[in-house]
């Protein structure tokens, strides 16, 4: 009987360790995916700077969807739209 209790105790500990490990792997995968998306979003734009009639410096920043999608494809990230 004592052996059965010890086996159950170790099985529960192993299960808890596996569950925590699985959660850590899931968090790490999500972090890496989010970093890839953020990097592509920061990279995939055209920026133009000029001075308008009043002498103010104007910056125009336009996102480029094709560059963004190509960057994500190269990094192996898929986003469903």
C-alpha positions as CSV (number, residue, x, y, z in Angstrom):
1,X,0.0,0.0,0.0
2,X,2.8,2.4,0.9
3,X,4.5,1.7,-2.5
4,X,1.2,2.5,-4.3
5,X,1.0,5.9,-2.5
6,X,4.6,6.7,-3.4
7,X,4.0,5.8,-7.1
8,X,0.9,8.0,-7.2
9,X,2.8,10.8,-5.5
10,X,5.6,10.7,-8.0
11,X,3.2,10.4,-10.9
12,X,1.4,13.6,-9.7
13,X,4.7,15.4,-9.4
14,X,5.8,14.3,-12.8
15,X,2.4,15.4,-14.3
16,X,2.7,18.8,-12.7
17,X,6.2,19.2,-14.0
18,X,5.1,18.2,-17.5
19,X,2.2,20.7,-17.4
20,X,4.4,23.6,-16.3
21,X,6.9,22.6,-19.0
22,X,4.2,22.6,-21.7
23,X,3.0,26.0,-20.6
24,X,6.6,27.4,-20.7
25,X,7.1,26.0,-24.2
26,X,3.8,27.6,-25.3
27,X,4.8,31.0,-23.8
28,X,8.2,30.8,-25.6
29,X,6.6,30.0,-29.0
30,X,4.1,32.9,-28.6
31,X,6.9,35.3,-27.6
32,X,9.1,34.3,-30.7
33,X,6.1,34.6,-33.0
34,X,5.1,38.0,-31.6
35,X,8.8,39.2,-32.0
36,X,8.8,38.1,-35.6
37,X,5.5,39.9,-36.3
38,X,6.8,43.1,-34.6
39,X,10.0,43.0,-36.6
40,X,8.3,42.6,-39.9
41,X,5.8,45.4,-39.0
42,X,8.7,47.7,-38.2
43,X,10.6,46.8,-41.4
44,X,7.8,46.8,-44.0
45,X,7.1,50.4,-44.7
46,X,8.3,53.2,-46.9
47,X,9.1,56.5,-45.3
48,X,9.4,59.9,-47.0
49,X,10.4,63.2,-45.4
50,X,10.0,66.6,-46.9
51,X,9.5,70.2,-45.9
52,X,6.1,71.8,-46.6
53,X,5.2,75.4,-47.6
54,X,5.3,76.6,-44.0
55,X,8.8,75.3,-43.4
56,X,7.7,72.3,-41.3
57,X,9.3,68.9,-41.7
58,X,6.7,66.3,-42.7
59,X,7.2,62.6,-42.5
60,X,5.0,60.3,-44.4
61,X,5.2,56.6,-43.4
62,X,3.2,54.1,-45.5
63,X,2.9,50.4,-44.6
64,X,3.6,47.9,-47.4
65,X,1.4,44.8,-47.1
66,X,3.3,42.8,-49.7
67,X,6.7,43.4,-47.9
68,X,5.1,42.6,-44.6
69,X,3.6,39.3,-45.9
70,X,6.9,38.3,-47.6
71,X,8.8,39.0,-44.4
72,X,6.4,36.8,-42.4
73,X,6.5,34.1,-45.0
74,X,10.4,34.1,-44.8
75,X,10.2,33.8,-41.0
76,X,7.7,31.0,-41.2
77,X,4.9,32.9,-39.5
78,X,1.3,32.6,-40.8
79,X,-1.4,35.1,-39.9
80,X,-5.0,34.4,-40.8
81,X,-6.8,37.5,-42.0
